[in-house]
Every structure is written in structure tokens, then in C-alpha cells.
């Protein structure tokens, strides 16, 4: 939801979801789920 991503809390929620999802896929594919954080250098919501 674009409105939610306009807030700091929304971005932090997305970071958590991405970190969890990426680690799950890495664990399934390679046995390694080792990312700690996801960072945004820029953010465009359309």
C-alpha cells in the first residue's frame, strides 16, 4: 500500500518482510540464510 510506505513504520515493516523472505529463499536454495538487513538507497512510490 503506497500510503503505508510513505511512513517510517511502513518502510521498516517492508524491510522486515524482505529480510525474512530473502533469508527463507536463501535457506531453501543453498542452506544459507545470512542477510541481516535490507537498506533502501532511494524509494519511489507510484
N, C-alpha and C positions, 0 to 999 in steps of 0.2 A: 504494500500500500504506500503510495507516494507521500501521503501526508505523514505517515508514521516515520518514514525515512528522513523527514525534514527535522526530526528531533534527535538530540544526542542519544537518548534512550533507545530510539528506533535503530540507530546505527549500531549501537552496542549489542542490541538483540541480534541484528543481522550478522555481526562479527561472530557472536557465539554460535549461531546456527551454521555458518560457513565453516568454522573451525571444527565443529563436531562432525559435520557431513564429510569434509575433506579427510579427516582422520579415520572415519569409518571406511571410506573407499580405499584409502592407503592400506589400512589394516587387512581388508579383504583381498586386495590385489597383491600386496608384497609382504605382508606381515609386519609392516612398519606404519605406525600412526603417530608421527612425531612432529606435527606442527603445533606451535604454542599459541600463535596469534595470527589474525588476518588484519592487515592495515590497508586503509584507503588513502591513495595519494590525491585523488580527485573524485568527485561524486556528482554525477549528472542524473537528475530525475526528470523524465519527460512525461 
